[in-house]
Amino acid sequence: MTFLLITLGCILLVWLIRSFFVRNKKLPSVKRCSVCGAESKYAYSQKTEEEIERIKSMCIVCLVSQLEKDYVAFSARAVVIQPAPGPPCYVFHSNKEWGESFKESKMDEDTRAHLLNMDTLCRDCGQKAHFLWIESRGLTAQNFGSILKKGFSETLLPRNPKPVSLCGKCCVNHIDEALKEKEIVYLEVSGPKGVEDGFVMPMAYWPERAP
């Protein structure tokens, strides 16, 4: 009887040890924010489609802080489509760069037309507006390519509230709220840079530009 109990005990011990190592092997490694060391669920790039070694892991707090700097410093104007779950990136493209690379897309045309008619003051705080905020109801990982091709006037505006003009700080507040409310995670996020008007949108790399 004693021998049987010892045998069963050894078997149980081996099983526990094996389960421990198997469980630890399956646990994903936790990425850390490159700024503060907290758990990171985002990656920030200084420019869209940055070299992977230059993309920085960031937590939501440090990401929002960096985006606020980018949006407040941006002197041109941009259409900003609300973050949506599905597409892996949330990045800025200038009208000039996008229009030259994707001549079949209507995003450049739509962006220029709507920025031309946007209100000059922020809807939320009354400061000078540089961004036109468009909600993203209906945008998914399956149809973002169609939206990029057809433009947002035909695809998003009919099913969403009227776009509103925002300053940089208020625009980032809306982005932060959407990321937290919808628990969205992005593999790459970039803020608006340069002196050209453009747009920010949830998307993935198109085949022509995929790394």
Secondary structure, 3 states (H helix, E strand, C coil): CHHHHHHHHHHHHHHHHHHHHHHHHHCCCCCECCCCCCECCEEECCCCCCCHHHCEEECHHHHHHHHHHHHHHCCCCEEEECCCCCCCEEEEEEHHHHHHHCCCCCHHHHHHHHHHCCCCECCCCCCECCEEEECCCCCCCCCHHHHHHHCHHHHCHHHCCCCEEECHHHHHHHHHHHHHHHCCCCCEECCCCCCCCEEEEEECCCCCCCC
